[in-house]
Amino acid sequence: MEESPAYAAAIILHPSRKIRYIQRNWKKDLQRAALNGVKQLWESYRDLDDFDLSATAPDEISLLADELEFFDIAGRELDNEQRRGSRADEYETYLSRDHGKIEGSALDWWLCDGQRRAWPRLSQMAIDILSIPAMSGEPERVFSGARRTFSWERTKLGSTAIEQTECLKSWMRSGLAYQA
């Protein structure tokens, strides 16, 4: 957990849990490292240059079509600086609000338009973090089962043939592929 803040971020980005869960259940030395890691992760999302919140605003589009005077340009630059300054508060604002129990998953909650508008950068971070599979158990089980499929006498089969066979078996068990 010390190497990646993803686990702690997934807990914090669950609106019903947030930092409280970590504070109650983790050892103090792990808490500090986890919270700092999530904060650093948030700062990387907060500081993204290509994430322009005003790019699709209709009034911005119409202004681009007109020739702007010096004062208009200076005013827009000030507005953009204010927007960039307010971005820093998304994480803190989210943490300070009590969201109570939510319906569905945390990922579903973050995918709602209301959350995406209220916390555009934080919601992108949440979507990125919460869509990471919780574990790799299923792929490991699938390929561990290869030992049951291929005996010692079939060791000359190539890795591609084994991989394809195991994938097909898994897909057939899950209903993704059908036997003809």
N, C-alpha and C positions, 0 to 999 in steps of 0.2 A: 504494500500500500504506500510505502514511502516513495517509491519510484514513479508512480503515476497518481495524479489526483482524481482520476476518473471515478473510482469507487466512491470517494467522499463527495465528489460533485453530484453523483447520481442520488445520493442520500439528501444532500442539501437542496437539490433542485426538485425534490418531491415536496409539493406544497404543504402536505400534512406533517412532514417530518422536520425538514430544514436542519438547522444547527443543533436544535434541542436533542435529537437522537444521538449525535456524536458526543455532545457534552455529557449525556447521561450514561452512555454505554462504552465509550472508548477510554483507554488510559490517557492521563493528562499529557504525557510526552507525545503520544500519537495524535492527539487532538490538535495541538499547535501546528505540527507539520502538515496535517491534512488541511486545516483551515487556510494556512498560508499557501499551500499548493493550489487549492481551489481559487483563492483570491488571485494568484498569478495567472491561472488559466483564464479567469474572467477578464483580467487586464489585457490579455492577448486578443480576446473577442472585442472588448471595448475599444481598443485602439486600431481596429481594422480600418484602413484608409478607403478600401473599395466599397464599404458599406455606407452609402449615402442615403440617409433617411428622407431627404427632401427631393430625391431624384425624380420621383413619380408624381409629385404634387402638381395639380393642374395649373395653379397660379405660377409656379416655377417654369413650366413649359411655355406658357404664354409670354412670360418675361424674356425668355431666351429668344423668342422670335423678334422682339423689338430691339432697337438699338438702345443700350443703356448709357446713361450719363454717369459721370464720375461719382456723384453722391449715391446713385442707385447701386453701383458696384460696391462702394464702401459699406453701404447699409446691408447688402447681402452677405458680405464677408463677416460683419458683426453678428448677423443672425446665425450664420453657420458656426461661428465660434461659440455662441450661446448653446446651440444644439449639441456641439461636441462636449461642452462642459456639463450639460445635463445628462449625457450618456453615462458618465461616471457614477451616477446615482442609481442606475437601474438595479444593480446587485444589492446595494444597501436598502433601497426602497422595498425590493422584494423580500429581503430578510426581515424588515421591520413590520411587515403586514402579516396578519393572521388570516390564513385562508381556510382554516378548519378542515373538515373531512371533504375529500373530493370524490366525485363519481368517476369510475373508470380508472385508467392508468394515469400516471404522471405524464407520460408522453402524450396521451390524448388531451390532457389539460393544457399542455404547452402548445399543442397544435391548434387550439381554438383561436379564432381571430382576435378576441378580446385580449388574450395574453400576448399575442404577437404584436398587437398595437401598443400595449402598455409597456412591454419590455422587448423591443425588437431584437436587440443584440443578445440579451440574456436568453430569450426564447430560442434563438438559433443555437446558442451554446447548449441549452437543455435538449434540444432535438438531436444535436450531434452526440451528446453524451448518452442520453436515454435510449437511443436506437442501437447502441452497441449491445450485441447479444450478451446475456448474463454469464454464460459459460460455453465452453467448447465441447461439452460432454457428448452431444449427439455425434458430431464428426469423429470424435475419438472412439466412440462405441462402434460406429460404422466400420472404421478401418481396423479396429481390434478384432472385429468379427472375421476379417480376412483369413485369420489363422484357421478358422473352422471351415472355410470354403476351400482353401488350397492346402493340400497335403504336402508332405516332404517330397513326394514323387513329382509334384508339379512345380518345383522350384525354378524351372527354366522359363516360366511365364514372365513377361516383362512387366515393369511397374505400370505402364499405361493400361495393359489388359486387366491387371488386378484392380486398378483404380476404377476403370469403366464398369467392371463386374460388380464391385461393391456399391458404386453409385446407383446402378440399375436396381440392385437388390433393395437398397434403401428407398428408392423412389417407388418401387412396386409395393413395399410394405406400407408406405404412407399414402398410396393412392395417386401419386403424381404420374406414374407410368403404368400402363396396363399390359398384361400379357396377351398376346394375340392368339 
